[in-house]
Amino acid sequence: MQKGFIPMSEAALPTLLVLGAEPPPRLGGLTGRVRIQFADATTLAAQLPSADVLLVWDFASHAVRSAWPGDGPRPRWVHTASAGVDHLLSPELAASDTVVTNARGIFDQPIAEYVAGLVLAMAKDLPGTWRLQGHHEWRHRETQRVARNHACVIGAGPIGLAIARTLEALGITTAVVGRTPRPGVRGADDLGPLVAAADWVISAAPLTDATRGMFDARFFGLMRPSARFVNIGRGPLVVEADLVEALEKRWIAGAALDVFEEEPLPPGSPLWDTPGLLVSPHMSGDTIGWRDDLATQFVEMYERWEAGEPLPNVVDKERGYVRGA
């Protein structure tokens, strides 16, 4: 044993409560420094008062919103293994002194690559080629160039900015729209004209009271009939019935959704069979090894918290996202 080192008893260690653990996060770097407990939706409320830190590992769970209100102490820090925080920000948590952080930085480039893949797949009709191959049918077609196209990316956080950089590498002129203008980012007042001029409209916005349902019939009516829409932000940003109508009536040429109002998407949803719509199961940011990246990020953040240093990725709980994002 190192001279002068006095081991802490387990009772004296801070308690880290992990919500959701299938598969569990790799937190070996915290061995001997924290007491780790696991919770699910049925046990979370009872365990919150004894936790110093809450790791929301199950990014799809809404258990925090319902479990947070109540008597007793609450964790001083909540970290979610996701970019969005709408699934956990109850009014009581938002009003508390608890610090909330997110996984900003993990998903930026993977999602940008996924969006670029969707753009190329739709422009080059790769889904159609695959369907024809399945029928052993040789049908020559002409496809769309993406160079010299225009894109409007809505959401000026790290994910939106990474999407813009990646699309620009394909020769697509890209405008990024955020809540307020700043160098390289257009303001909300410019959104209508940019959407009307775009060949590709990409949603990378956070879900807040101001953005919920923003992509509706009026919005799709602004788009060109030849334009396509992609949502990798949050499902409730889109009024899904309005998108179905826009595609069925050919107000727009196509769309791709990776996030939905209800997940998993029910088998009976009309979205599955909507013409011109690509459906993927909330996987745009999930590349091989992503869970280990999330765990490594949390361990590094925990070390800063343990040392009393400022945490990165602190969420503005009134706005619902990291400021500057």
N, C-alpha and C positions, 0 to 999 in steps of 0.2 A: 504494500500500500504506500502511496506517495506520502512522504513526511509532511505532517501538518494538515493532511486531508481528513476531514471529519464527515463520514457519510451521513446523509440525512435519512431519517426514518421515513418509510412510505407515507405515514400519516402527515408528515411535515411538508411533503411535496405538493406543488400545485396540482390541481385536478384538471385534466383535459378531457372533455366530453366529446365523443365523436358520434355524430348522427349519421347512421347508415354505414355499413361496412361490408359490402358485397361487390367486389373483393375489398378487403380492408386496406387502408393506406399503409405504405411502408414508412414507419416512423422510428426506425431503429436508432437514428441519431439522437433521439430523445430519451433513450433507455437510461434509467437511473436518475433522470432529471424531472420527470413528471409522472403522475399517476394517471394512466389512461383508462377511461371507462367508455363503454359503448351504449348507445341508446337507439331506440326506434321510435316510431310515431306514438306508440302506446305507452312508452316509459319516459319520454323526454320531459314532460311537465314535472314529474316527480324528481327527476335528477338535476334539473336546471339550478336549484338553489345551492347545490354543493359544488358546482363547477366554477372554476376560475376562467376557463377558456372553452368556447364551443367551436368545434370544427364541423361545419355542415358539409360532410363528404358526399351525401346524397343530394346533388344539386337540383334534382327534380322534386324533392319533398317540400311540402308546404307546412310541415309539422311545426316549424318555429313560429309561424304566424299565430297558430292557435294555442301553442303551449306557453308562449312568452308572458301573456297577461296572467297575473296571479300574485300571491303573497310570497315573501321571502326574497333573499338576495338573487341576483342574476349575474351571469358571467361578465367580466370586465371587458372581454374582447370576443367578438364573433367573427370567424373567417369562413367564407363560402368558397368552395372549390368550383367556382363558376364566374363568368363575367357579369351576368345579371344578378340583381339582388331583390327583384320584385317578389320572389317566392318566400322571402323571409321577413321583409320589412313591415311588421305590424305597426300600428300607430304608437303602441306602448314602447316598442323597441326604438322607433324613430325618435321618440321624446326622451329616451333614457340617456345616461352618460356612457353607455357601452359603446366602445369603438367597433365599427364594422369595416372589414376589409374584404376585397375580392381577389380573384385569380387573374387580374389584369396582366397581360404580357405572355400568357401561356398559349392562347388560342389565336393570336393575331395573324401570323403568317399561314398556319394551316387553314384557317377560314378563308383568307385571301386566295390561297391556291384553289380551294374548293369552288369559290365564286368564279374564278377564271376558268375552271373546268366546266362549270355550268354554262358560262357564256359561250365557250367554244363548242360545247356539245349541242346547244340550241342553234347556234349560227351554222354549224356544219351538219345539222340533222343527224347526229350520231344515234339517237334513239330510233329514228326511222330506218337507218341502215341496219341496225341490229334486228329490228322487227322483220325487215325484208330478208335478211339472211336466214332467219328462222323458217321462212316460207320458201327458201331456195329460189328467191326471185331477184333477177338482175334488172334493176331499174336505175338508169342513169339520171342524176338530178344536178342542178346547179345550186350552190350554197352561197352563203353570205360571207363577205369579207368583214373582219372586225377592225382592221386598221382604218383609221380616219373616222370611226364611229365616235359617238359622244355618250358618255355615261354620267349619271348623277348618283352619287353615293350619299345617302341620308344617314347621318351619324358620324360625328367627327372625332370619335375616340380612337384608340390605337387600332382597333379592328377596321374601322372605316378608312383610316389613313393607310393601313397596309393593303386593303382592297384597292384603293386608288393607285398606289405605287405599282401594284401587280398588273392592273388593267392598262396603265400607261405603258408598261413594258411590252404590251401587245399592240401598241400604237393607238390605243383608245384615249381620246381627250376626255379627262375626267374632272368633274367639279364635285367637291365635298361640301355638304351643307350641315352646319351645326346650329346650336341654339342661338349663338351670337357670333358675329363675324370676327375673324382674326386672320393674320397672315396665312394664306393657303387655304382658308376656310370661308365659305360664303355664309351669310346669315339667313335666317328663316324667311325674310322678306323676298329673297331671291328664288325661293323654292319653286313657285309656280312656273316662271319662265324657263328655269333649268329643266324641269320635268317635261315641259312641252317640247323642248328641243332635243331630248335625250333618246338614244336608241336603246339604252339599258338603264333601268332604274333599280338601284340596289338599296335595300333597307338593312341598315346596321345600327339602328337607333335603340336606345334603352327603352324599357317599358316604364312609363310614368303616367300620371293622370293626364298630362298634356299630350302624350303620344298614343295613348290607347285608342284603337280604332281609326288612326289617322289615314290609313290606306283604305278608302271607301269608294263608293261609286263616283263621287265628285272628283276624287283624286285620279282614278283610272280614266275618267273622262278627259283629263288634261293630257293624257299620254297619246303619242302618235299611234295610229293603227298598226304600224310596223314595229312598235317598240315592245320590249319584254321587261318583266318585273321579277326580281329575285328578293326573297326575304330570308336572311340568316340572323335577324335580330331576335325578336320575341314573337310568339304566335299571336297574342292579342293585339298586336299592332295592326293586323289586317282584319277587315270585315270580310270573312271568308265567303259569305253568300254574295257579296258585291263582286268579289274577284271571280267567282264562278260565272256570274252573269256577264262580266266583262269579257271573259274568254269565250263563252258560248255565243255571245253576240258579236264576237270579233272586234270589240273595241280596242283590244290589244292583241299582239301576235302570239304571245306565249308568256309563261311564268314558271318559276321554280320555287317551291317552299321546302325549307328544312325544319321549320318550327311551326307549331299549330296551337290553336286555342285549346284543344284537348289532346293530350299525349298519354299513351300511344293513340294514334289516329284510329277511330273505330272502323271496323270493316265495312260498315254501312255508310260511311261518309261519302257524299257526292264528290269530294275532292279526288278520290281515287280514279274516277272515270271522267273527269273534266278534260275536254279536248285542249291540247296544248300546254298541259300542266305536268311538270316533273315533281314527284313527291319523294322526299328522302327523310329517314327517321331520325332527325336531330343529331346528325353525325358530322357536320361540316368541320368541327374543330377537333374531332377525336382521331388523332393519328396514333400509330403504334408507339407505345411508351408514354402516352399522355397522362395516365394516372401517376406514374412515377415522377413525371415533371411536376404535377400538382403537389405531390407529397414533398418533394425536394423544396419547392417554393415555400410550403408551409413551415417546414423545419427551419429554413433560413429566417423566416419571419418570426417564428417562435424565439429563436436565439436573440433577435433584436428586442422582442418584448421582454424576455427574461432579463436582459441587460439594461432595461429601462430606456432604450433608444426609440426614437420615433419610428412608427410603422409606415411602410409604403402602402399604396393602394387603399388609402382611407376613403371610404364612401361618404359623400355628403348626403346625410340621411333625409334631408328635406328635398333634395333634387333627385335622389335615387341612383346616383352614379358618382364615380370619382371625379372631382372637379378638374376641369381642364380636359376631360374626356368627352 
